[in-house]
Amino acid sequence: MEPSNTMKTTDSPQNLLHTIRKQLGYAKYVLLDGGHQEVRYKLRLKRLNSWAGTLLDQLASEGVLKPIDTPVESDIEVHMLCGHSHITMGIWSLWSLLRWADGQIAPVIHSDGSLTPVDVLRFQKFFPQIRFVWPEDAERWVEQRFAGSEFNGLRGFRSHIFWSKVFGFHMSEQAKVVMSLDSDILFFDRPTEVLERCATAHESLALTSFRDEFDWVTVCAPVKEFEARCGTRIESRLNSGLIVMPKFGDEQFRFMERMLRAYTPEWRAHYFAEQTLMALMAGEFGWHELPLSYQMGQETNSADAIAIHYISNQAVRPRFFSEGLPRLVGRRP
């Protein structure tokens, strides 16, 4: 919940009254309904993110973070959905991965619509050959690729916040293997298992990902209900923050269309709809779990973790900055 913009003296009495009510409602939320905790959390994240951005520039000027040479096109691509507020995390995440990729993986950023020209230059400072996919380009591709009533479900899924991760990541003509990567994952050592799967993922339809100890599927609906409605197994422990997979083709897209048609309207609109779709894909086509050294963010993580996914909750996300980056580059906020 956010405060409204400052009132304008030219507003009509009705608009002024509406604005006053919004301001009072926000004040009640902050002062009486526990909203102060969320405000403090957001302020803390803002400070940590600012520090991490300054650290990027500092280490670049010192020659510690050098631009990473990546191919413009490759059989293997890493795709990240990113917005303006997450570019600093996105750069750190990509840098922590691509330094181990030996120039074999092409990075692609999908804008959520909020990236600015300055953001593009920021990414290019560290990854000169990085490519960008803009919402209007993805929209055109969807209309062409999924024309006709056969794919009404997929076209309709564009209203979901994470629709790009479901099929927009598979737009490339060149790629044979796609890695989906969230901006809140850091790699502390060479991710051998991930790189090996990238080299072979095109040979099967299986997905490779982190294993999550929390069953996110049940946040949406019980596992048995999913499997009964959709008619296939669901891998409820799959976490979609990182997935290595073959580039999707007709078989996978038709399967997802069937699943979306089986979904209830509530499931299609749910925040975790993208993750449940990937879990169904894994149940249908196969799933390789990454080893336990690829960990979900916890209150504490083991010292031998190769990668950690600092998921978006108040206990874990700040540790991306307060623990993850210090472990990565030896600097603390």
C-alpha positions in Angstrom: 0.0 0.0 0.0 1.5 3.3 -1.0 0.6 7.0 -0.2 -1.1 9.0 -2.9 0.6 11.8 -4.7 0.7 15.3 -3.2 -2.7 17.1 -3.6 -3.0 19.7 -6.3 -4.8 22.9 -5.6 -6.5 22.7 -8.9 -8.3 19.5 -8.0 -12.1 19.6 -7.8 -13.7 19.4 -4.3 -14.6 15.7 -5.0 -11.0 14.8 -6.0 -9.7 16.7 -3.0 -12.0 14.8 -0.7 -11.0 11.5 -2.3 -7.3 12.3 -1.9 -7.8 13.3 1.7 -9.5 10.0 2.4 -6.7 8.1 0.7 -4.1 10.0 2.8 -6.0 9.3 6.0 -6.4 5.7 5.1 -2.7 5.4 4.5 -1.9 7.1 7.8 -4.2 4.7 9.6 -2.5 1.7 7.8 1.0 3.0 8.9 0.1 4.1 12.4 -2.6 1.7 13.6 -2.6 -1.4 11.3 1.0 -2.5 11.4 1.9 -0.8 8.2 5.0 0.8 9.8 6.8 -2.5 9.7 6.3 -2.7 5.9 7.4 0.9 5.5 10.5 0.3 7.6 11.3 -2.9 5.5 10.9 -1.0 2.2 13.2 1.8 3.4 15.8 -0.8 4.5 15.7 -2.5 1.1 16.0 0.9 -0.6 19.1 1.7 1.4 20.6 -1.7 0.8 19.8 -1.6 -2.9 21.4 1.9 -3.2 24.5 0.6 -1.4 24.7 -2.4 -3.8 24.4 0.0 -6.8 27.2 2.2 -5.5 29.3 -0.9 -4.9 28.9 -2.0 -8.5 30.3 1.3 -9.7 33.1 1.3 -7.1 34.3 -2.2 -8.0 34.0 -1.5 -11.7 36.2 1.6 -11.3 38.7 -0.6 -9.4 38.8 -3.1 -12.2 37.3 -5.8 -9.9 34.1 -6.1 -11.9 35.1 -6.1 -15.5 32.6 -6.3 -18.4 31.8 -9.9 -19.3 32.1 -10.8 -22.9 29.1 -12.8 -24.0 27.9 -13.9 -27.4 25.1 -11.9 -29.1 23.6 -15.2 -30.2 24.1 -18.7 -28.8 22.5 -22.1 -28.6 22.2 -21.3 -24.8 20.5 -18.2 -23.5 19.8 -17.0 -20.0 16.6 -14.9 -19.8 15.6 -12.6 -16.9 12.4 -10.6 -16.4 13.4 -7.3 -14.9 12.1 -3.9 -14.0 13.6 -0.6 -13.0 13.5 -1.3 -9.3 15.5 -4.6 -9.7 18.3 -3.7 -12.1 21.0 -3.7 -9.4 20.0 -7.1 -8.2 19.7 -8.3 -11.8 23.2 -7.1 -12.7 24.7 -8.8 -9.6 22.8 -12.0 -10.3 23.9 -12.2 -14.0 27.5 -11.3 -13.2 27.7 -14.0 -10.5 26.5 -16.5 -13.1 28.1 -15.4 -16.4 31.7 -15.1 -14.9 31.6 -19.0 -15.0 30.0 -19.4 -18.4 33.2 -19.2 -20.5 31.5 -16.9 -23.0 28.9 -19.6 -24.0 25.7 -18.1 -22.7 23.9 -15.2 -24.3 22.0 -12.9 -21.7 18.6 -11.6 -22.6 16.6 -9.1 -20.5 12.8 -8.9 -20.8 11.6 -5.5 -19.6 8.4 -5.5 -17.5 7.7 -2.1 -19.1 9.6 0.0 -16.5 13.2 -0.1 -17.8 14.6 3.2 -18.9 17.3 4.1 -21.4 19.6 4.7 -18.4 18.8 1.2 -17.2 19.8 -0.2 -20.6 23.2 1.6 -20.4 23.6 0.3 -16.9 23.3 -3.3 -18.0 25.5 -2.7 -21.0 28.2 -1.4 -18.8 28.7 -4.9 -17.4 27.4 -7.0 -20.3 28.1 -5.1 -23.6 26.4 -7.6 -25.8 23.3 -8.1 -23.7 20.0 -8.1 -25.6 16.6 -6.6 -24.6 13.1 -7.7 -25.3 10.5 -5.0 -24.9 6.8 -5.7 -24.1 5.6 -4.5 -27.5 8.0 -6.9 -29.3 6.8 -9.8 -27.1 3.2 -8.9 -27.7 3.7 -9.0 -31.5 5.5 -12.4 -31.2 2.6 -13.8 -29.1 0.0 -12.7 -31.6 1.9 -14.3 -34.5 3.0 -17.5 -32.7 -0.3 -18.2 -31.0 -2.8 -17.0 -33.6 -6.1 -18.8 -33.7 -8.5 -20.3 -31.2 -6.1 -23.2 -30.5 -4.1 -21.0 -28.1 -6.7 -18.8 -26.5 -5.5 -19.8 -23.1 -1.9 -18.8 -23.7 -2.8 -15.5 -25.3 -5.1 -14.7 -22.4 -2.3 -15.5 -19.9 -0.6 -12.3 -21.0 -2.5 -10.5 -18.2 -0.3 -12.3 -15.7 2.7 -10.6 -14.2 5.0 -13.4 -15.1 3.7 -14.4 -18.5 7.1 -13.7 -20.2 8.6 -16.5 -18.1 6.1 -18.9 -19.4 6.5 -18.4 -23.1 8.2 -15.1 -23.9 11.5 -16.5 -22.9 11.2 -18.9 -25.8 11.0 -16.3 -28.6 14.6 -16.8 -29.8 15.2 -18.4 -33.2 18.8 -19.3 -32.3 18.5 -20.8 -28.9 18.2 -24.5 -28.2 18.4 -24.2 -24.4 16.8 -21.6 -22.3 17.7 -20.8 -18.7 15.1 -18.8 -16.7 16.8 -16.8 -14.0 15.3 -14.5 -11.3 17.2 -11.4 -10.3 17.4 -12.6 -6.6 19.8 -15.5 -7.1 23.5 -15.3 -6.5 26.2 -17.9 -7.5 29.2 -18.1 -5.2 31.1 -20.8 -7.0 31.2 -22.5 -10.4 27.7 -23.9 -11.0 28.9 -27.1 -12.7 25.6 -28.9 -12.5 23.8 -26.0 -14.1 26.4 -25.5 -16.9 26.3 -29.3 -17.6 22.6 -29.3 -17.9 22.8 -26.2 -20.2 25.0 -28.3 -22.6 22.6 -31.2 -22.7 19.1 -29.9 -22.0 18.1 -29.8 -25.7 18.4 -33.6 -25.7 15.2 -34.1 -23.7 12.1 -32.3 -22.6 12.9 -32.4 -18.9 13.4 -29.3 -16.7 16.1 -28.7 -14.1 15.7 -26.4 -11.1 16.2 -25.8 -7.4 14.2 -28.0 -5.0 12.1 -26.0 -2.7 11.3 -27.4 0.8 8.1 -25.3 0.8 5.2 -26.5 -1.3 4.2 -23.4 -3.2 1.5 -25.3 -5.2 -0.7 -25.7 -2.1 -0.8 -21.9 -1.7 -2.8 -21.9 -4.9 -4.7 -25.2 -4.4 -4.2 -28.7 -3.0 -1.8 -30.9 -5.1 -4.4 -33.6 -5.5 -6.9 -31.1 -6.9 -4.4 -29.8 -9.4 -3.6 -33.3 -10.6 -7.2 -34.3 -10.8 -8.3 -31.3 -12.8 -5.2 -31.3 -15.0 -4.8 -35.0 -15.5 -1.0 -35.2 -14.9 1.5 -35.3 -12.1 2.7 -32.0 -10.6 6.2 -31.6 -9.1 5.2 -29.4 -6.2 8.7 -28.9 -4.9 10.0 -27.3 -8.1 11.1 -23.7 -7.7 10.9 -21.6 -10.8 13.5 -19.0 -9.8 16.0 -20.9 -12.0 15.0 -23.4 -14.6 17.2 -24.9 -17.3 15.1 -26.3 -20.1 14.9 -27.0 -23.8 13.5 -24.1 -25.8 9.7 -24.8 -25.9 8.0 -25.9 -29.1 4.6 -27.0 -30.2 4.4 -30.0 -27.8 5.1 -27.9 -24.7 2.9 -25.0 -25.8 -0.1 -27.3 -26.5 0.4 -28.9 -23.1 0.4 -25.5 -21.4 -2.7 -24.5 -23.3 -4.5 -27.7 -22.0 -3.4 -26.9 -18.5 -4.6 -23.3 -18.6 -8.0 -24.4 -19.9 -8.2 -26.8 -17.0 -7.3 -24.1 -14.5 -10.0 -22.3 -12.6 -10.2 -18.5 -13.1 -8.7 -18.2 -9.6 -5.7 -20.4 -10.5 -5.0 -18.5 -13.7 -5.0 -15.2 -11.8 -3.0 -16.4 -8.9 0.5 -14.9 -8.2 2.0 -18.4 -8.4 0.2 -19.4 -11.6 3.5 -19.4 -13.6 5.2 -21.6 -11.0 2.4 -24.1 -11.0 2.5 -24.3 -14.8 6.3 -25.1 -14.6 5.6 -27.7 -11.9 3.0 -29.3 -14.2 5.6 -29.2 -17.1 8.1 -31.0 -14.8 5.5 -33.6 -13.9 4.7 -34.3 -17.5 8.1 -34.1 -19.1 10.5 -34.8 -16.3 12.4 -33.0 -13.6 16.1 -32.9 -12.6 16.6 -31.6 -9.1 19.8 -29.6 -8.5 21.9 -30.8 -5.6 21.4 -29.5 -2.1 24.2 -27.0 -2.6 21.7 -25.0 -4.6 19.7 -23.6 -1.8 16.6 -21.6 -1.1 17.2 -18.6 1.2 16.7 -19.5 4.8 17.4 -17.8 8.1 20.8 -19.3 7.7 22.4 -21.1 4.7 25.3 -23.5 4.7 28.8 -22.2 3.9 29.2 -24.6 1.0 26.1 -23.3 -0.9 27.0 -22.9 -4.6 23.9 -20.7 -5.2 21.2 -19.2 -3.0 17.8 -17.9 -4.1 17.0 -15.0 -1.8 13.2 -15.2 -2.2 11.0 -12.2 -1.7 10.0 -12.1 1.9 11.1 -9.9 4.8 13.3 -12.5 6.5 15.3 -13.5 3.4 15.4 -10.8 0.7 17.6 -8.3 2.7 20.2 -11.1 3.1 20.9 -10.8 -0.7 22.7 -7.6 0.3 23.8 -8.1 3.9 25.2 -11.6 3.4 25.1 -12.6 -0.3 27.1 -9.7 -1.7 29.7 -9.7 1.1 30.3 -13.4 0.5 30.5 -12.7 -3.3 32.9 -9.8 -3.3 34.1 -9.3 0.3 32.4 -5.9 0.9 29.8 -5.2 3.5 27.0 -2.5 3.7 
